[in-house]
């Protein structure tokens, strides 16, 4: 394969026998599935949808895309793709910073882990070569302690480390990877898969100079990149030091979402909270902000670094993000931003998804309040939250059941309705009663409840690319379909989703075409995104998610009215789901044989029921 942007080199690590092999990338797969998320899902499908997530047979894929590590804005992303131990679906979780760029600069596109080591190991990558090394002395360390140990061993210059913490080692089903800049691949339990395999970390040593991906059409690529950069610099949300995303980070959304009555509060019993302002972006900027950090090739700088200078919550941490602040704030009845910062910090240290942790806490609080469990945990009890987080990370006592995830925990207590989850993954920070399209997005997301599969919030709240009424269910299937397809492509090109606030399919097509040399139009971008989304759904169908009931929301959202400025609203899944299936061309959530052939996912001579995967 000789496409621009790719090194055409994948590392295949068999942890069972301790071998490292190298291979090129299949040209047809790249043309169909682009890279990153799409190509990773293809590998996971080929490996078999019937595998157990926590088994030697499951694979763990670290994937870059064709523009990763290039001059393209927001191109510092990688995808971790596997079968999720939290949901049983295919999952991909993404990480920013410089890890992805350094992997590409080291001469490698992707790393695929197979099998299971009998002792802790890490993978060291430099100059296009990878080596399995002993990690026995790292096992049991937090993520930051592991990063520091690797810096001591290999030098800080040009070094990236992505690692699991104690949560991943102990099989917490929502454990993730963290890197040296507190950037997380958090959702879906990818860290638990690594922990099962005894894979502690991936360490990459590589400099940018002389190693950036080469575009196939250099002059045209430069023009395409300039056009994309101009759009970002002039964007209402993305403009550096002007746009809300740049000034306040993602937490710019807290007051806005609360004001419209769509901020899930106290395990979604309410959708407005008078105390939410105290952990908002505006509050944090005034009281705790110390730096606005950024990722490779990103002018926006949405990463908010905060410091609590004294007291029992003393800490300095990046990633005071909207989702994290909400999950550990409003959703848990905690308004103290200093305590929230401390909770985010320890969550990063243990290597856990802050969203899922927040839900583990909130379901415990509601269950205790209702006399269902004896574990005392009151709304807003910061010290109790800190302690339960530790118990989860180490699977100690009551934390052991919560480590299985809120959906499994509440089912074990006999009250599954308390878990605000879809396919076993808990919802993010937008209540689906006050924002109809995002509810449909949660229900039909291929990795469980997720706002990042199809961010209709852009239209329903921010008016991008055009405004739609957040309270109306009609037309949301078509809107969501567009967002899901576009973001499937951007995840596979591996460019930050926030680029979509300013860029469009034409920008993506021009950058992709001139980088790779593969002709692509804006329509081709959307078709590729549709193919990738259907590939994921096909995997899930084969893995047992083949019923209409798999694409629905908890009854709290469809039967209990919202509060605040969304008073009385419920999610109208009864209207939206049929519309969505019609738009997708699916039958009750199952991809049809006709659709699979239309998109080239299966060939003319292949039966979808018997295809070898």
Buried (B, 14 or more C-beta within 10 A) or exposed (E): EEBBBBBBBBBBBBBEEEEBEEEEBBBEBBBBBBBBBBBBBBBBBEBBBEBEBBBBBBBBBBBBBBBBBBBBBBBBBBBBBBBBBBBBBBBBBBBBBBBBBBBBBBBBBBBBBBBBBEEBBBBBBBEBEBEBBEBEEBBBBBBBBBBBBBBEBBEEEBBBBBBBBBBBBBBBBBBBBBBBBBBBBBBBBBBBBBBBBBBBBBBBBBEBEEBBBEBBBEEBBEEBBEBBBEBBBEBBBBBBEBBBBBBBBBBBBBBBBBBBBBBBBBBBBBBBBEBBBBBBBBBBBEEBBEEBBBBBBBBBBBBBBBBBEEEEBEBBBBBBBBBBBBBBBBBBBBBBBBBBBBBBBBBBBBBBBBBBBBBBBBBBBBBBBEEBBEBEBEBBBBEBBBBBBBBBBBBBEBBBBBBBBBBBBBBEBEBBEBBBBBBBBBBBBBBBBBBBBBBBBBBBBBBBBBBBBBBBBBBBBBEBEEEBEBBEBEBBBEBBBBBBBBBBBBBBBBBBBBBBBBBBBBBBBBBBBBBBBBEBEBEBBBBBBBBBBBBBBBBBBBBEBBEEEBBBBBEBBBEBEBBBBBEEBBBBBEBBBEBBBEBBBBEEBBBBEEBBBEBEBBEEEBEBEEBEB
